[in-house]
Amino acid sequence: MDAEAKDNDVTPSLDPAARKRHPLLFRVLLGKLRPRWRRGDITVTEEPEVRRAVRAAALGNAMEWFDYGIYAYLAVTLGNVFYSGAGDGTQTILSLATFAVSFAVRPLGGAFFGPLGDRVGRKKVLALTMMLMAAATFSIGLIPSYDTIGLWAPALLILARLLQGFSTGGEYGGAATFIAEYAPDKRRGYFGSFLELGTLAGYIGASGLVLVLTAGIGDDAMGSWGWRIPFLIGGPLGAVGLYLRLKLEETPAFLKSEAGKAQTEEAAGTAGSPEAGAASEAGGERAARGPENSPQELKQIVARQWRTLLLCIALVAAYNVANYMLLTYMPTHLTEALDWPRTQQLGVVIVTMVAMIAVVTTVGRLNDRVGRKPLLMAGMVGFLVVTAPAYLLVREGSAVAVLGGMLLLGGSLICLQGTMSATLPALFPTDIRYGSLSIGYNISVAVFGGTTPAVIEALVQGLGTSMAAAYYTMAFAVVGIVSVALLKETAGRPLEGSPPAVATEEEAAELIREQNRDTAL
């Protein structure tokens, strides 16, 4: 049994002398606390199969953040294109506010797609969200400018961002759930870290593309027509992601959960009572009807999981404020506060993200060994301690100082990124995991994450100091520290509501032997 499992196991806390005096009682107690698994219960997922699932899920996440990265790195340009009727400072604020407005509908998307994914399957819903995200991104590249169609330009931009936000509401929760349910228990952190590798890859792809275009065609052409190219590329990228997702099988955890429900309903239907038969028939009808059951499912999620939802919201808030501050707001800050040319600020951002992407899977492996909580706590404490010094370095203005400040912040963020995608799905049981995670995650992102660039920009302009961004981030780091302290360790343990998942038949056999040895004590 690995160290993480031992730390969470109830067996060591039992009095050995009491176990000897009352062996039967303790055997029953252990059976309740640790249900006995049969070999057929244990999920064995071969690594090639897991890697295919991870690749398809991570590509969707990369697509999501490719779109967000494009918008963030072109925020000033898009302000000039779509809000040219406003003043210079107001243009950027309106552009960032449009970035934030898409987050307003993310909870609606999570409330729609999440329960739907718990009902009809993760694969189908993730294919749908990929298609909608790609369509929204592509459409932004087709919108005429304010100078051409007036107020219709920002109106159409906002409409496209709303569609993108709604579809994204079902993306992260579904992708994280998909990987978590495919991955073996002892390697969930490692495989989950590839989801955040997709995040960084999407950002790097966006910033790299904008950098190459700007260097190749110049700022004037970029502001005139070149900004459209990155958005138009989103269409073909989405088609590739859709193809990969359609080729996948449903997650083993979801299939076993559905099989268990079907057996329960079948048993109820054959019990002979009209009520049982009616219940079984109603269950089948609920599965077939689709989205109209969402209000009932949402009520069930809130009633069963409200404490965990609040913890999820707080944890994600701290994480996303740090994430959006560094990867979304900072490029705009370097352009406006330091008057850096776009090529220079993008170069620093790309170097920072390349350094992060080089170690993200190492962080995933590490949290499988030492636990999720130590890594999460290191990241939260890091933001509390290094954010102010990092911003002081950035204010120096030299390339070396700015890069040093960015790397300080990136070191703290990677502790969170490499761990969060394995932590969040484990908070909720299998039958409502997609819905619960999508709702909690997207409420937090809508209220705290997506608003971060606009809020920080307003604070910086209102207070007249760039240190306002550091203080805002540090305040949420305190929220994160408290949240991590309240979190239960889940590394190396089966997902709630699912049997153990292992990588090989040998591991499964050893798990059964270990279980039999513990029971015989």
PyMOL commands that set and color helices and strands:
alter all, ss='L'
color gray80, all
select helices_A, chain A and resi 3-8+11-13+16-21+23-33+39-41+47-73+75-82+88-120+122-140+146-149+152-168+171-182+185-226+228-246+252-269+274-289+291-336+342-370+372-396+399-423+425-427+430-449+452-463+467-486+505-520
alter helices_A, ss='H'
color red, helices_A
select strands_A, chain A and resi 43-44+501-502
alter strands_A, ss='S'
color yellow, strands_A
deselect
rebuild
show_as cartoon
